[in-house]
């Protein structure tokens, strides 16, 4: 097995401490692009880098380049709220996300990169009887798919999350919750860096600061990509550029059922450990966890209008914070430190598109909406399979572009618990 | 935050409005003769431009009337506001659109 230049361990840490950590080798190369590759992956986020890694590892394709217009993980990989879970209602989604969650569970060791994956549990609250019944239905469906999920009553919730306002007279009384104990959070940057390092060790070229400006297509077959660093030939081209999927599809001459919206998130000042699980509420619409640094990390829904600007409107943040304070009055005097937006692909059925396109040799992995981070390993794994074999894996076969023609939508709006 | 000039009420805060998505998607004239692909195109496929987007808004917490807006999806600048039924005005993309 190819080894990265420096394997991370307690020994390498001690060895480098002796030289004041000034001699760590580069984590991945930054080569100039070759004239052509077997596969060019457009987009150097977690999904794209994972795709490259699994192409090399599972399918023996190492003549692969990842081209990224900015820097690795500078898009949505570095802008999400890091929640990982697999408690999806429909079978198709449950299988895909659970496959991903199982991969997360061994990923730090496999990549030899600390992803700080923390299965601290994920609580989805119900605030009225209808929601509670819906939660029961969902938990039952999830358990039938052999995924851990359980219903907690109010006493159990209080025990798990004492700072949550469970007063029956609260504005949004908590009536119950579902809990996925294997859900949790991971360090988002580390996922991109870990995959980049592992893919690079297997010979994948990672080319940053290289934007794709067009595709060369003859006889409906892709020949390569035009980039700001010149033309790069490719037998196959795979686009994983959430937010800009429609722009790339337009360059290739077809349309997608996707609209780009801002999704905002923010973090508070760091405080001592106070919130030990991820808590989400679909009704009042907020999700919050506490990072290992002590910051509260939170988000809510998308802004209502199309945008490519990586910023949204303050009223969305205001609604989010209103919801947070109603649920956690203890947070009312905390200061928020940073706020940002990412541009997400919104699909009509809130499910991703992972597969071929009307152009031969051109593949798209897009439409993950507000919840792509959790599926990074599984997404890369099934996409690599799809590219290498030129047919989808059974796990992503239902997630093809033609479902919008056939009508076999996988409607995860609400069913997934909305909040991601 | 957007300041949206409602053609009926004048400039108002974004919080009074709701966005209704891409404008000028005409319902097919003969829906019973449409193929599945044509239905998909009408129902689901969207332009989603990086640049000027012609979209519908409703003044939900005001006059509750619908109208059209030509807005840049990068700068968020509103270039034109026009009433339902009026043709979209030609608006040039700002520099850097579509990339």
Interface residues (C-beta under 8 A of the other chain):
Chain A: X211 X213 X244 X246 X247 X250 X255 X256 X257 X258 X259 X260 X304 X305 X306 X307 X308 X309 X313 X314 X315 X348 X404 X405 X406 X407
Chain B: X1 X2 X14 X15 X18 X19 X21 X22 X36 X37 X39 X40 X41 X43 X44 X45 X46 X47 X48 X49 X50 X53 X55 X71 X73 X74 X75 X76 X98 X99
